[in-house]
């Protein structure tokens, strides 16, 4: 999958996770909603892991290098 396609999917799943979060704030006992939240979160985490392994960190907090601050390497995640 291309860098651009991964970013599109990460953004889509990130939005879905946020939407399910808001829904569950008002429907905390909805088992289907809870399952959907966790399914989307699992997929989002998987996509982020894949992106970072292939293209570098998506945020400064994801920068793990102890030798070099790789967060500043181009291209930026939003480029």
Buried (B, 14 or more C-beta within 10 A) or exposed (E): EEEEEBBEBBEBBBEBBEEBEEBBEEEEEBEEBBEBBEBBBEBBEEBBEBBBEEBBBBEEEBBEEEEEEEBEEEEEBEE
